[in-house]
């Protein structure tokens, strides 16, 4: 069958031009992904018959993917096996005779059940991208005019049968990834933001200390410029394979959060410098700090015991001959010291 991205060839051409010229659609990134990894039909493409014809269809959902496939098929150097794989693709036909607005609601529901539920889950990034798309459709906002509305979030939660908190968190991470990925440093580097970085990006938003260090606006869900720079300094998304990044996996963020909440302000500043400037992993820096804290606690205990020992007249109080072994003698002394310790604590 023939699949059209719109009702006529002129509109198809305009639609493709929009995808190509608007970087937010990331058409080239999609083409590169298909070329590198092959065609993975995890995302449903919805169509309906074109003007009632039997062999032509209009794409209702999946225009970007269809456009990417069309462009790849025009590439004379395309790998023959990939060309064969994308020459025919599976789609889902919508046959209900219902208004277009209701049709899109039905498509959104089907996508939600299939990819946010238990049938065939999308990756967290793909889920987040779909949630953002639905949000834009409901509020008629774009990337720049976006503002979080809890009421809309609740509607999407009900539509996709997922917790409200998950809707918000997916949006938080999605906005962060897009913003950091589009920053001049990351976009201009040999690396770049990848979908599988979702977990490490999401972990940057969890923690009392991190919420002050990485600042995300609760309305726009965007970071301030300093926070964008901080994430790049710690994660090195601009580098290929993120070489030298002190934070490469989600658990490192929790260790960094411990550093950020250390009560010793001077030592805290030194540890942050070790991570950010010397590129040491937070887990290594925090492990060293824990040893310091343990040593400090031990020294405090010794000073405390010294104070107690000064009150004990061991030479005159204890008759070693009456105690059978030195070990029993030590146990006897420790028991006495423990009693004296309790007395001092209640003075």
Secondary structure, DSSP 4 states (H G I P E B T S, - for coil): -EEESSSSHHHHHHHHHHHHH-GGG-HHHHHHHHHHH---TTS--EEEESTT-SSEEEEEE-HHHHHHHHHHHT-TTS-HHHHHHHHS---EE------HHHHHHHHHHHHHHHHTSSSSPPPHHHHHHHHHHHHHHHHT--TTT----HHHHHHHHHHHTS-HHHHHHHHHHHHHHHHHHHSHHHHTSSS---GGGHHHHHHTT-SHHHHHHS-B-TTT--B-HHHHHHHHHHH-TTSGGGTT-S--SHHHHHHHHHHHT-S-HHHHHHHHHHHHTT---HHHHHHHHHHHHHHHHHHHHHHHHHHHHTT--HHHH--GGGSSSHHHHHHHHHHHHHHHHHHHHT-
